[in-house]
Amino acid sequence: MTVKAILEAKGHDVTTIGPNDKLSEAVRLLAERRIGALVVTNGDRKIVGILSERDIVRALANGGHDSLDQAVRSAMTPKVNICNENHTVHDVMEIMTRGRFRHLPVEKDGMLDGIVSIGDVVKRRIEDAEREAEQIKQYIATA
């Protein structure tokens, strides 16, 4: 299964935030949308960073409550690993495992096209395993 298939099933919507927005706005968006990361863009869907819950926790640990008044750029991860629609679920799992993160933006023609989370990947792997098990059962029943 490819990233393209995942995005066709879940959609291409991604919650984004600007690098100059406050961390307090990021916290509000994460809580409101019940998500774990925001892709940081300059408004043109060009990826300039990613901000995860972990990034915010680090900012709070270093600067306390006042950190929430800082710009997103102060806490975001500027070097973002990305994938494209041709990557497989296995490729994405490897990238996420190697980088130890749970969200991977999808880029198409240099612009943000979607996001894949570890939950999306696990869901697809479970579906694949269930489908394979059913095929094996059917094969055994007809043999």
Stockholm file with secondary structure:
# STOCKHOLM 1.0

chainA/1-143         MTVKAILEAKGHDVTTIGPNDKLSEAVRLLAERRIGALVVTNGDRKIVGILSERDIVRALANGGHDSLDQAVRSAMTPKVNICNENHTVHDVMEIMTRGRFRHLPVEKDGMLDGIVSIGDVVKRRIEDAEREAEQIKQYIATA
#=GR chainA/1-143 SS CBHHHHHHHHCSCCCEECTTSBHHHHHHHHHHHTCSEEEEECSSSCEEEEEEHHHHHHHHHHHGGGGGGSBGGGTSBSSCCCBCTTCBHHHHHHHHHHHTCSEEEEEETTEEEEEEEHHHHHHHHHHHHHHHHHHHHHHHHHC
#=GC SS_cons         CBHHHHHHHHCSCCCEECTTSBHHHHHHHHHHHTCSEEEEECSSSCEEEEEEHHHHHHHHHHHGGGGGGSBGGGTSBSSCCCBCTTCBHHHHHHHHHHHTCSEEEEEETTEEEEEEEHHHHHHHHHHHHHHHHHHHHHHHHHC
//
